[in-house]
């Protein structure tokens, strides 16, 4: 059997449609092979949004009395949303450059398997609407880009048909299993299993990469490691270069000091010559020298030789000194550049480390959110009631106190509520205010605390969406227990018995609405 030990890769992509459709060409793309790419789906994203959501949007807006509560364009609404993305991308690959490179026999079989996988993707995923799907054959290895919109249908909150990855996967039967296995990971495992079965029919023997490398296949993981090593090597090279420059600088200083010594010697020789200038030799008629001893002549010759040598050395040293000073100036110019390179390399190294840590933290956060959502859903099922979010609020002057009841999974923005009740900017009440008004500590705020509001300081606000559920769940003024009773009893019996009348508000499911 061919293709022994081939890997299956599935990961989350960046979603660059222009790159996928070759509207621009990256450096790693062989333009001569771009004609071999296979385009399975290529639809306009905005148009697909209109087809999917216009009917639900019209129905949603019809139920809104105020213009500000309506959504003019669902595409722009999601584009500006911080909770959902316009679309998602998944990338699938069989093997790597060593066994399935483009142009090789393994690469051709990988392309055939990915083609079969692509043609069955939409059928397997009815709630993931594919609008762009391309098989790239002009890079190192064949790989499939799948760009899709997660569509959740039959929704009771917000639009009846809306964008939601979590709900779309849920409707396809995927739920999180433990904190380390989210809905997305469960779905991706299923897709990789489907690709594995297809690859095996194309004579590949598949091995598992394992699950510890988050959103990375083997080539990407190796590339990331190599990138980190390159940064480290660059840092080490810059450090060594700086050390060499510092040594050269020290040598320059040493040479300059030596030049200073030679200059002093020359000056001393000149002083010797000045001393010999006091000698006044005289010549006789025969040409003989008188008035000068043999020792004086010897010393005079020695001084002349020293002076001549020193003079020549001084000329040469001045030239060398000028050259060294020039070298010193150039070295001093290089040092800041090397320091900048070292700093840039260190920052790059830190950036890559922080990016990896950020990826880890994002996944951990998503897992925590998923776990929290499942926990709340579990409580809802056990109690057969929706757990309510209870918020004790106060105005800027802290003269008015409000108790807001709203669905636990609905986002909250004080600005929206402030406009509806016509008050100044709201903020959360202090623990002292909780204790004074409701005799409740933080974490235990509940509508039942109104029984302690004898003076009627607290104004009760209820989100109308709470009334859609038959049963209501809340703490009995302590967060170690939860009560469940009918929503009708809450409105018609319990609240009136505590001497309060609610004010109803309508808060959006998205803070962008």
ZILINWO-V534174 format. One record per run of one state. SS is the DSSP state (a for helix, b for strand, c for the rest). FROM is the first residue (numbers start at 1). LEN is the number of residues. If there is no record, write none. Layout:
ss->SS from->FROM len->LEN
ss->SS from->FROM len->LEN
//
This chain:
ss->c from->1 len->5
ss->b from->6 len->7
ss->c from->13 len->4
ss->a from->17 len->4
ss->c from->21 len->10
ss->a from->31 len->6
ss->c from->37 len->1
ss->b from->38 len->5
ss->c from->43 len->2
ss->a from->45 len->18
ss->c from->63 len->4
ss->a from->67 len->3
ss->c from->70 len->4
ss->a from->74 len->6
ss->c from->80 len->8
ss->b from->88 len->7
ss->c from->95 len->2
ss->a from->97 len->4
ss->b from->101 len->1
ss->c from->102 len->3
ss->a from->105 len->20
ss->c from->125 len->3
ss->b from->128 len->9
ss->c from->137 len->4
ss->b from->141 len->1
ss->c from->142 len->1
ss->b from->143 len->10
ss->c from->153 len->9
ss->b from->162 len->2
ss->c from->164 len->1
ss->a from->165 len->7
ss->c from->172 len->11
ss->a from->183 len->19
ss->c from->202 len->4
ss->b from->206 len->2
ss->c from->208 len->10
ss->a from->218 len->59
ss->c from->277 len->5
ss->b from->282 len->2
ss->c from->284 len->5
ss->b from->289 len->2
ss->c from->291 len->3
ss->a from->294 len->90
ss->c from->384 len->2
ss->b from->386 len->9
ss->c from->395 len->6
ss->b from->401 len->7
ss->c from->408 len->6
ss->a from->414 len->8
ss->c from->422 len->5
ss->b from->427 len->2
ss->c from->429 len->2
ss->a from->431 len->8
ss->c from->439 len->8
ss->a from->447 len->6
ss->c from->453 len->5
ss->b from->458 len->6
ss->a from->464 len->5
ss->c from->469 len->2
ss->b from->471 len->4
ss->c from->475 len->8
ss->b from->483 len->4
ss->a from->487 len->11
ss->c from->498 len->5
ss->b from->503 len->3
ss->c from->506 len->8
//
